[in-house]
Amino acid sequence: MRRLLPVILASLMACGDAAIEKVVAPDSAAGAYVLESAANQALPATVIEGNGYTMEIVGGTYGLASDGTYTSSLTIRETIETAATPSVTTYDERASGVYQITAQIVRFTDAQGREALGQLVSGTLSFGGARPRTYRK
């Protein structure tokens, strides 16, 4: 039994390591991506406008780390027209989590478990949908 103990421990350790899967992104994907366009417009991009209300996307970033984690920030400006003077508010929407790349598709999963899909081609990260966004490294 004493001779088998090192073999059993080594086997258990190997199984434990295999069960822990860490997402590692390609080094070429890691870096800072800066928002260039939103809703098919140059920045600032108006995404909602009407009835005295305007919402614009004025900036944004995605930071992809080589360990498979990310951070993102989207700067939004809202303007409400009033009789006296417009009320302007600017704020950042931030997120962080992990990402995986399969072929050119990037799956982002934030800390709350919400997922978003993007496409990464030649240093350009893009998202589709109703308000497409394009980021460049």
N, C-alpha and C positions, 0 to 999 in steps of 0.2 A: 504494500500500500504506500509506503514512503517513497518508493521509486515512481509511482504513478502520480503522486501529488503535484510535482512540477508540471507534468504533462496536462493534468486536469486544469490547473490554474492557468496555464498558458492558453488552453483551449477556451476557457471561460473569458479570459481577457480579450482574446481575438473575437469571440462572438459579441462581446459587449461593444467593442470598437466598431464592428460592422453594423450593429443596430443603430448607432448614432450616426445619422447622415447630416453632414454640414454642406450647405449649398455654397459652392465656390464658383465665382464668375470668372470668365476669361479676363486676363489682365488688359486686353485691348478694349474691353467695355468699360472698365473703371475710369472715372473722371467726372468732371463737372460739365453739365449740359445746360445751356442757357436758352430760355424761351425766345424764339424768333418770331413766331406768328401764332395767332389763336383765331379760331372761327374763320380761317382763310384770309386773315387780315394782318397787316404789319401792326406792331404795337405802338401806342395803346389800341387795343381791339375792342370795339363796342360789341357786346354779346347780347345785351337787352336794352331796348330803348322804346319809350312810349309813356304817355300819360304823366309827363313831368319826372320820369325816373330813367336813369341811365346807369348801366353796369358795364365797366370796362375792365379788361385784363391788361395790366400795365407792366407786368414782369413775372418771371418765374425761373426756377432752377430745379434740376435733378442732380443729386450727387450719388454716383454709383461707386461703392467700395469693392475692392477685389475679394473681400470676404463674403460677398453676397448680400450685404445690407445696403439700404438706400435712405436718403432723406430728400424731401421735396418741399418746395415753397411756391405758392402762387399768390401774387400781389393783385388785389382787386380794389377798384375805386368805384364807389357808388355816389351818384349825385341825385339829390331830390330838389327839384325846382320849387321854390316857394314864392309868395308875393313879394317878400322883402329881398332876401338873398338866397342863393342856392346853398343847400347843406351838402357838404362833401365829406365823405368818410373813406379812408384808405385802410385796408387791413390785409394780413397775410393768412392764408390757409396753409398749414404745415402738416406733413405726414412723414412717417418713417416705418421701416419694416425690412422685409427681405425680398429678394428677387431671384428669379431663375431665367436662364436663357436657353431656349430650345430652337435651334436653327436661327432664325432672325426674330422670333417672337419672345418678348420679355413679359413674364408674369410677375407683377408686383403684388405683394400681400402686406397690408399695413398691420399695425399692432392690434386692431380690432378684428382682423381676419377678412377684411374687405379686399377684393381682388380687382386689379385693372390690367388690361393687356395693352402692350405697346409693341412697336416694331423698331428694331435697331439695325440700320443699314449704313455702313460707311460713315460712322460718326454722327448720324442723324437719328434721334429718337423721336418717334411720332406716335400720336394717339388719334384714333378716329372718333366716330360718334357725331352727335349733334353739334359739338363745338370742338372740332379737331385742333390739336396743338402740335407744333413742331419745335424741337429743341436741337441745338447743335453743340457739339463738343468743341 
